[in-house]
Amino acid sequence: MRQADRTVIFDCAFALTTVVVEQCDAFVEMCDYIEERHSISRRIASYEANADGAFKNLGYYLLDNKLMGDVDVVSLFEIVVAVEEITDAFEELANSLVRYNISESGESLQACATALFGAGQMAQDLVVSIKNSAPSSLIIRNITTLDKFKSKYCKFYDEAILELFTEEVNPIDVIRSKAIYDAIKSVFDAFERLSEQSYKYILSLN
């Protein structure tokens, strides 16, 4: 893999993490101003469309230059794929708030939005550290920090779901709440895939 090819791949990866941070910021805004959820969800979708464009352009570049037979290129490309999946999951999360007509944003949802924002920033830091060939110890620390966001959410998720099916509440509210919790979990799952692909890449260098 040429240095120029490496630069193209990481430029795309960084562009996609920038989209993730934009989506995180917009989702925090959506939770603060839930009445604006329709317009903000459209903005999040437009960010995802930008990510799709950058991702497709990278695919064209790799195919045109016949690089997909290069193991190192494929390994880096998998990191980009993982980031692109985060943008997809965020779009689905935003759509879920509109689809299930979530008209109130409680402390739990706002706390989840804050956690997602932290994960988005860490994802970008992780990609930058790999791009800059930072020491493996630093990259692994970033991976571990990113994984902690999902671990904390999974604990919250289990407690929230148990509460949903324990208390006597409106069945429609149960369906709505679980759908949102599941959509948030899908975003954290996507962050976890980024961690996994990054870790595989670091191992391949040693």
C-alpha positions as CSV (number, residue, x, y, z in Angstrom):
1,M,0.0,0.0,0.0
2,R,1.4,3.4,-1.0
3,Q,1.4,6.3,1.4
4,A,-0.9,8.1,-1.0
5,D,-3.4,5.3,-0.8
6,R,-3.2,5.3,3.0
7,T,-3.8,9.0,3.1
8,V,-6.9,8.7,0.9
9,I,-8.4,5.9,3.2
10,F,-7.7,7.9,6.4
11,D,-9.0,11.1,4.9
12,C,-12.3,9.3,4.3
13,A,-12.3,7.7,7.8
14,F,-11.7,11.1,9.4
15,A,-14.5,12.7,7.2
16,L,-16.9,10.0,8.4
17,T,-16.0,10.4,12.0
18,T,-16.6,14.1,11.6
19,V,-20.1,13.2,10.3
20,V,-20.6,11.0,13.4
21,V,-19.7,13.9,15.7
22,E,-22.1,16.1,13.8
23,Q,-24.8,13.5,14.2
24,C,-24.0,13.2,17.9
25,D,-24.3,16.9,18.4
26,A,-27.6,17.0,16.5
27,F,-29.0,14.2,18.5
28,V,-28.1,16.0,21.8
29,E,-30.0,19.0,20.3
30,M,-32.9,16.8,19.4
31,C,-33.2,15.5,23.0
32,D,-33.0,19.1,24.3
33,Y,-35.6,20.4,21.8
34,I,-37.7,17.3,21.2
35,E,-40.5,19.3,19.5
36,E,-38.0,20.0,16.7
37,R,-37.4,16.2,16.2
38,H,-38.7,16.2,12.6
39,S,-36.4,18.9,11.3
40,I,-33.4,17.7,13.3
41,S,-33.9,14.1,12.1
42,R,-33.8,15.4,8.5
43,R,-30.5,17.1,9.3
44,I,-29.1,13.9,10.7
45,A,-30.2,12.1,7.5
46,S,-28.4,14.7,5.4
47,Y,-25.2,14.2,7.4
48,E,-25.5,10.4,6.7
49,A,-26.0,11.1,3.0
50,N,-22.7,13.0,3.0
51,A,-21.1,10.0,4.7
52,D,-22.5,7.7,2.0
53,G,-21.1,9.9,-0.7
54,A,-17.6,9.9,0.8
55,F,-17.8,6.2,1.4
56,K,-18.8,5.5,-2.2
57,N,-16.0,7.7,-3.5
58,L,-13.5,5.7,-1.5
59,G,-14.9,2.5,-2.9
60,Y,-14.5,3.8,-6.5
61,Y,-10.9,4.9,-5.7
62,L,-10.0,1.4,-4.3
63,L,-11.6,-0.4,-7.2
64,D,-10.2,1.9,-9.9
65,N,-6.7,1.4,-8.5
66,K,-7.2,-2.4,-7.9
67,L,-6.3,-2.1,-4.3
68,M,-8.8,-4.6,-2.7
69,G,-6.4,-7.4,-3.2
70,D,-4.0,-5.7,-0.7
71,V,-4.4,-7.1,2.8
72,D,-3.4,-3.9,4.4
73,V,-5.8,-1.9,2.4
74,V,-8.7,-4.2,3.2
75,S,-7.8,-4.0,6.9
76,L,-8.0,-0.2,6.9
77,F,-11.1,-0.3,4.7
78,E,-12.9,-2.4,7.4
79,I,-12.3,0.4,9.8
80,V,-13.9,2.8,7.4
81,V,-16.9,0.4,7.0
82,A,-17.3,0.3,10.7
83,V,-17.5,4.1,10.9
84,E,-19.9,4.3,8.1
85,E,-22.2,1.8,9.9
86,I,-22.2,4.2,12.9
87,T,-23.6,7.0,10.7
88,D,-26.3,4.5,9.4
89,A,-27.3,3.6,13.0
90,F,-27.5,7.2,14.0
91,E,-29.9,8.0,11.2
92,E,-32.1,5.1,12.2
93,L,-32.0,6.3,15.8
94,A,-33.2,9.8,14.8
95,N,-35.9,8.3,12.6
96,S,-37.1,6.2,15.5
97,L,-37.8,9.2,17.6
98,V,-40.0,10.5,14.8
99,R,-41.5,7.1,13.9
100,Y,-42.6,6.4,17.5
101,N,-43.7,10.0,18.0
102,I,-41.5,10.6,21.1
103,S,-42.8,14.0,22.3
104,E,-41.0,14.1,25.7
105,S,-37.3,13.8,26.5
106,G,-36.6,12.7,30.0
107,E,-33.3,12.6,31.9
108,S,-32.6,9.0,30.7
109,L,-32.7,9.9,27.0
110,Q,-30.6,13.0,27.5
111,A,-28.0,11.0,29.5
112,C,-27.9,8.5,26.6
113,A,-27.4,11.4,24.1
114,T,-24.5,12.7,26.2
115,A,-22.9,9.3,26.3
116,L,-23.3,8.9,22.5
117,F,-21.6,12.3,22.1
118,G,-18.7,11.2,24.2
119,A,-18.4,7.9,22.2
120,G,-18.5,9.9,19.0
121,Q,-15.6,12.1,20.0
122,M,-13.6,9.1,21.2
123,A,-14.2,7.3,17.9
124,Q,-12.7,10.3,16.1
125,D,-9.8,10.3,18.5
126,L,-9.3,6.6,17.8
127,V,-9.2,7.1,14.1
128,V,-6.8,10.0,14.4
129,S,-4.4,8.0,16.7
130,I,-4.3,5.2,14.1
131,K,-3.8,7.6,11.2
132,N,-0.9,9.2,13.1
133,S,0.7,5.8,13.9
134,A,0.5,6.5,17.6
135,P,2.0,4.0,20.0
136,S,-0.1,0.8,20.2
137,S,-0.6,1.4,24.0
138,L,-2.3,4.8,23.2
139,I,-4.5,3.3,20.5
140,I,-5.5,0.4,22.7
141,R,-6.3,2.8,25.5
142,N,-8.6,4.7,23.1
143,I,-10.3,1.4,22.1
144,T,-10.8,0.5,25.8
145,T,-12.3,3.9,26.5
146,L,-14.7,3.7,23.6
147,D,-15.8,0.2,24.7
148,K,-16.6,1.5,28.2
149,F,-19.4,3.6,26.7
150,K,-21.2,0.5,25.5
151,S,-20.6,-1.4,28.7
152,K,-22.2,1.4,30.8
153,Y,-25.1,1.6,28.4
154,C,-25.7,-2.2,28.5
155,K,-26.0,-2.0,32.3
156,F,-28.5,0.9,31.9
157,Y,-30.3,-1.0,29.1
158,D,-30.9,-4.1,31.2
159,E,-32.2,-2.1,34.1
160,A,-34.4,0.0,31.9
161,I,-35.9,-3.0,30.1
162,L,-36.6,-4.7,33.4
163,E,-38.3,-1.6,34.7
164,L,-40.4,-1.4,31.5
165,F,-41.8,-4.9,31.9
166,T,-42.1,-4.8,35.7
167,E,-44.1,-1.6,36.2
168,E,-47.7,-1.3,35.2
169,V,-47.5,1.1,32.2
170,N,-49.3,1.7,29.0
171,P,-48.3,-1.1,26.5
172,I,-47.8,1.5,23.8
173,D,-45.3,3.3,26.0
174,V,-43.5,0.0,26.5
175,I,-43.2,-0.5,22.8
176,R,-42.0,3.0,22.2
177,S,-39.5,3.0,24.9
178,K,-38.0,-0.4,24.0
179,A,-37.7,0.6,20.4
180,I,-35.7,3.7,21.3
181,Y,-33.5,1.8,23.8
182,D,-32.9,-0.8,21.1
183,A,-32.0,1.9,18.5
184,I,-29.5,3.5,20.9
185,K,-28.0,0.1,21.6
186,S,-27.6,-0.4,17.9
187,V,-25.5,2.7,17.7
188,F,-23.3,1.5,20.6
189,D,-23.0,-1.9,18.8
190,A,-21.7,0.0,15.8
191,F,-19.1,1.8,17.9
192,E,-18.1,-1.6,19.3
193,R,-17.5,-2.9,15.7
194,L,-15.2,0.1,15.2
195,S,-13.2,-0.9,18.3
196,E,-13.0,-4.5,17.1
197,Q,-11.8,-3.6,13.6
198,S,-9.3,-1.1,15.0
199,Y,-7.9,-3.7,17.4
200,K,-7.6,-6.3,14.6
201,Y,-5.7,-3.7,12.6
202,I,-3.3,-3.0,15.4
203,L,-2.6,-6.7,15.9
204,S,-1.9,-7.1,12.2
205,L,0.9,-4.5,12.5
206,N,2.8,-6.6,15.1
